[in-house]
């Protein structure tokens, strides 16, 4: 049955339903287990976070940004001491402040941007990867969160604020435009700027807002309008929303920005906001699993979550008489795929603030599956009950890895739902506020003066 979702938007709605004590305990356990990833997969000397639970894997700068965001959460929830959080945060910021910024092929960064993947020990570029605009933005968002929280009077906390501010001011967002109104995906020292630009609705919403809010190298409002010009408003299963297939797109910028009640020109024209839009996108994902156009037996109202994720491998197999194409890591999505039967439990969990009425039962369902075994950092990245390679007695594949960029959103979004913590912190950040206003956002908390958000 198709459903149509409509609601009256409010600036700061309360959670939609009470959560039972047993579910609160489960959420806290999932949050603490996911938090542990950033305690065990870190180089304490430089704060770099391993991309995934493979000891040969390099650091991901996006995972570092998430680590800097969750350390304050860890302090607030009793997962780590403030002293330890300050120490690892300061080590991280000092590394990025002192790392090589230059045109060398093995530098750490250039023009304030950083390479997507860095060697865990040296902190230098690996894998011939790009100087990444979006991953730098996620890193900077974490730095600004740390500065917002660690605002005490002692020397170390003052240094956190000063270093984070310097690192943000150093990013030359204008350079990343490379002659276009649209920001480039990145740059390579020998090949130049990548051919792809950030346009249409994507995880780069926070990238544009940070670039607009820069006090040193701001881009213009025309850039924000240019990336929004190719937005796609669709109706799926009776639900009207701004379309993006992978669910993580509807979450990533929301880790730091509370979009409830805020409207830019596009959302004003559609009588919605990005928080409400993510709620609808979450329901589209569940409806896709219910309708199950590819007839995967394990999909249901409790088994969904389609996003960029690890996969069982690039193979075409016949399973139970049906020819199936499977993929490695790819941007799975709903309702247009690709869909190979792979589900990412973490991405459903990270939609908790948007649609707790369907996410809570789904988390309970996933918790009963064997997805937390070996390296217990919460749910494994993804699984497919449909995959069956030749020689396998029974179908079923579970990713052998946990990924930092999966564990981070789990921690942050559980906390945003239960405590409004990171959102509350960042509602007072002057750079985000400036970026939102320059993008044309108005309404809700943005029309109120910022206020102190925590006590040391």
N, C-alpha and C positions, 0 to 999 in steps of 0.2 A: 504494500500500500504506500503510495506517495504521501509525503507529509509536507506541510508548508509551515515555516517557522517565522513567526512575527513576535516582536516584543517591543514595549516602550523602553527606549534607552534611558538610562540613568547615569549620572556622573560616576558614582561609586557603588554599584549594587553589592549587596551582601551575598555570600555563597547561597546557592539556590536551595540547598537541602542540608539538614543536619547530618553529620557523619557520626556513625556509631563509635563507641569506645574501641571496639575491636578493629574497625577500619582505621581509626586514628593511629592505633598501634602499628598496623600494617604499613600505613603511609610513612610513619616515622622510621620504621625499620628499613623500608625501601630507600628512603632518603639518606639514612645513615650509611647503608651499604654502598649506595652510589657515591656518596661523599668520600668513602674510603679509597676509591680509585685515585683521587687526587692526593692522597696521603702516601700511597704506595707506588704510584707511577710517576714520581717526580724526581728530578735531580735537585737535591736541596741546596747545592752550591750555586745554581743559577735560576732555579724556579721553573725550568722547562718541564712540560708535561708530555709524556709519551702519547703518541697518536692512538695506539691500541695496545692490548695486552699481548704483544709479541716483542720479546726482548731485543730484537733487531730493528724494531720500528723507530723512526725518528720522532722528534717533538712536533706537535701541531700548535701553531701560534693561536688558533681559535680555541683549542683546549686550554691554553694558558690563560686566555681571556676569561674563560669560564671558571678556572681555578681562582683567579683573583676576585671573581664575583662570589664564589661560594665560601671562601675563607670567612668573611663576615657572618655568613649564615651558620657556619660551623661554630663560631664563637657564641652566637645567640642561642643555638640549640644545644650547646654543651658538647659538641663533637671535638673541639680543640680549644686550647687556651688562647686568650687574646695575645699573650706574649709570643706563643708559637706562630700565630697568624701574622703578627707584625713582622716577625723574623723572616718568614718565607716570602711575604709580600715585598719586603724591602730588598731581599736578595734578588727577586725577580725584576723589580724596577731598576735596580742598579745594573743588572746584566744588560737590559735593553738600552739603558742610557749610555753604557760604556762600550757596547758592541760596535763592530765596524759598520759604518754607514758609507758605502762607496760603490763604485762601479765594478769592483772585482767580482768575478763569477762565484767566489766562495765567501762573499761578505754576508753579514746577517741581514742587512737592509740597505735602503737608499731612499733619500728624500722623506724620511720619517716612516716609510712603509717597510714591511718585513716580508721575508720569504715564507711561503706557506709551510714548508717543512724545514726544520733545523736539526743538526746533529745534537743528540742529547748531551754530549760532553762539551764540545767546542762551541756549540751554538751557531755554527756556520751553515750556509745553504747546502742542501742535499737534493739528490734526485733530479737535478736540472729543473727544479720547480720554479714557479712564477713568483715575482713580487706581488703579493695578493692584496687587492684593495678590500675585498669583503672580509678576509681573515684578519687583516690589520684593523678593520673597524671593530670586529668582535674583541680583539685584543685591547684596543683602546677603551671600549665600553667597560671591560673588566678593570682596567686601570682607573677609570673615573669612578667606578663603584668603590674601589678600595680607598681612593682619596676622600670620597664622600663619607665613608664609615670611620676610617682611622683619622680622626680629626682632633686627637688629644694634644696636650701641650708639650709632651716630651719630645726629645730630639728625633727619635725614630719615626714617630707618627707625623711630625712636621715634615720630615724628609720624604715620606710617602706622598704627601700632598704636593710638595714641590716637584718631585720627580714625575709624578703622573701628569701634572700640569705642563711641565716642559715637554714631555713625550707627545702629548696631544698637540701642543702648539707647533711642534716640529713637523708634523705631517703636512706635506704639500699637496693638498687635495686638488688644487688647480692644475698642477702638473699631470695628475692622473686623468684629467679631461682630454689631454692630448689633442687639442684643437676641435673637440666636439662638445656639445652641451651635455653628453652622456658620459658618465664615468666608465673607464675601461675596467675590464676584469683584472688586468694586471700587466706586468712588464717583465721581459727577460733581457739580461744585459747584452746579449749578442743579437737577438731577434727583434728587440724593441717591444712596443705595446702589442698586447694580444688583440686579435681582430674582434673579439666579442665585447659588447657594451652592456651595461646594466640598464635594461629597459623592460617595461612591463612589470607586473606585480611579482616580487621575488623577496628573498631574504635580505636584499640590499636596501630595504626601507631604512634600516638603522644607519647604513653607510651614507645615504644621502642626508639624513638628519645630522649626523656628526660632521659631515663636510659642510653643510650649511651653517652650523653653529660655530665653526672654527673662528677664533679671534685673530688668526694670522693669515690663513690661506683659504678663505671661504669661497665656495662656489655660489653661483647665483640661483635665485628662485626659478629661473628659466630651465635650469638643469632638472630640478624636481618636476616641473611641469612636463618636460620632455620624456622622462622615464614613466610618468603616469599616462602619457598620451596613448600608450598601447595596452592599457588595462583591458581585461575582458570580463564583462559582467554576464554571467550565465545563469540558467535555471536548470538544476539537476534534481531529480526526484521531488519536484515541486518546491525546491529551495532556491531562492534568489541570492546570489553572492558574487563577490569578486573572485574569479577563478584562479587557482593554482593547484596543480595536481598533487605533488608531494606535500604531505601534511606538515613537515618541518618548516616550510615557507610561512605557514600561518602561525608559527610559534617564535621563530628566531628573534625577530626584533622585539617581540613581547617579553622576552626574558628581562629586559631592562626598562622598557617603556610601557607605562600603564595607559593604554589607548582608550580606556572607558570614558565615553562622553566627549572625546576629542574628534573633531571632524576637519579634514581638509576639503578642498573644493569637490573632489571626486565623491567622497563619502557624504558630503552635504547634499549633493545632487541625488544621491540614492537613499537619503534618509537613514543612514546607518553609520557605523564607525568600525574601526579595524578589529576591535575586541568582539563586537557582535558578528563581524564577518568570520572571524576564526571559530566562533561558536557554530555558525552555519556550516563551515567547511568540515568541522568535526562530525556533525550529523551526516553530511554527505558521505564521509568515509564509512560510517556505520551502515548507512543505507546501501552503499555499494556492496558491502559484505553480505547484507541480507538478500539483495537481488542476485548477487553472485553470478554474473554473466558467463564466467568461464567454468562454472560448475566445480569449484574446489570444495571437497567434502568438509574441510575444517572451518570454512568461513561461517560466521554467524553474527548475531547481534552482540555477542560477547568476544568475538575473535576478529579483530580488524586493526588497522594501523599500517598505512601504505605510504612509504616515503623513500628518500635516498638511503640505501642500506646495503649491507653485506648480503651476498647471495650464494647459492650452492655451486655456481659455476656456469660457464657458457657452454651449454650442451642442449641438444635436442634428443629427448628420450620418449619412449612410449611407456606410459604408466597406466596400468589397468585398461589397456586398449586405446588410450587417448595419447596422441602425439603432443608433447609439451615442450616449449622452449624455456630454458632456465638461463639465468644471468648471474654474473658476479656482482660486484658493487655497481649499482645503477640507480637512477632517480625514478623509482617506482612511484605510482600515483593513482588517484581515483578521481573520476571514473574512467579515464582514458588510458590508464596503464603507463608504462608496461606493468604487466601482472603475471608473475610466474608462480603464484601461490605463497610468496614470501611475505611474512608479517613481521613488523617491528614493534614489539610490546612497549618499548620506551616511548615511542612517539605518541601512542595512545595515552600513556601516563602523563606526558607533558602537556596534554590538552585538558588536564584536570580543572584549571580555573575557568575554562570556557564552557564546559558541558559536564559538570560533575555527575549529573543524573545518569549519564551513560558511561562515563569514564570509571566511576567507582566500581560498578559491577564488572567492568572489563578488567580492571586491575586485580580484583578478587579472582577472576577466572584465570588470568595469566599466572597468578601466584601459585595456583594448584598444579601448573605444568612444570616439568623439569628444566627450567630456564635460568636457575640461579646456582647451578652446580659448577664447581671448579672456579677459582678466582671469583668469589661471591661478591661482585660489585653490582648487586641488583640484577635486573633482567639481562640476559644475553642480548646481543645487538639485534638478532633476527632469527627466524626459524621458518621452515616450510615442512608441513606434514605431507605435502604432495610429492616431494622429491624422492625418487627411487632409482638409483643407478644399478646397472647390471651387477649381479652378485650380492646385492643387499637382500637380507632376509625380509626386512620390513621397511616400509617407506618412512622417511623422516630425516630432516637435516636441521641442525642447530649450529649457528655461527660459533666457531671456536673462540671468538674474541669479544671483548668489551671495547668500546671506543670512548675516548674522552668527550667528544662532541655529542654523544648520546647520554652519558652519565650527567653532564653538566645541566642540560635542560630538565632532567628528572629532578635533581636537587632544587633547582631554582624555582620551577613552576609549582612543585608541591608547596614550597615555602610561600610563594606569592599567593597561592590559594588559601593557605591556612593562616598566614600571618601578615600578608601585604608588605613584606619586609623590603625586598629589593625595589619594588615599585615605589614604596614610600621614600626610600633613600633617594632614588633618582628623580622623583617629582621635584626635588629641591636642587637638582644639578643645573647650574646656570647655562651650561653649554647645550644640554639637551633641550632646555626650555627655549633658548635662542634658536636652535635649529628647527624645532617644531613650529615656532612662530614664523620664521622666515619661509618655511614650507607652506604656510597658510593655515596651519591648524589653529583652532579656536574652540572655546567652550570648556566645560568641566573644570578640573583642577588647574588647567593652564591659565584660566582667568583669575585664579587666586594667587596671592603672594606666597613665595616659598617660605617654609618654616623649618626649624631644626627637627630632625626626624628620629634621633636616637640619643641615648645616654651612654656614656662610656662606662 
